[in-house]
Amino acid sequence: MSAKVCIHRNQINNSLPQKDITVCQDCIKTGDSWVSLRQCLTCGHVGCCDSSKNKHATQHFKSTKHPIMKSVTPGEEFMWCYIDEVYL
């Protein structure tokens, strides 16, 4: 059995727009809080993690199909491909 590999690295945008990566704007709009934050590496959208009530980062993936996100929470350093279900 071979290890899973992400084939979507070519969709990482190395010149993401400058955005506020310290809040989940979607949670701010609804008055909710979040646990950790994830940034889409295709467009820069910042959403809350799956441990948060609203799971805005995953909702963003489901609506856009942008495959890779990274944690922007201090102390967390990882990237995840939703499609291939693998850490990068």
Secondary structure, 3 states (H helix, E strand, C coil): CCCCCCCCHHHCCCCCCCCCCCCCHHHHHHCCCCCCEEEECCCCCEEECCCCCCCHHHHHHHHHCCCEEEECCCCCCCEEECCCCEEC
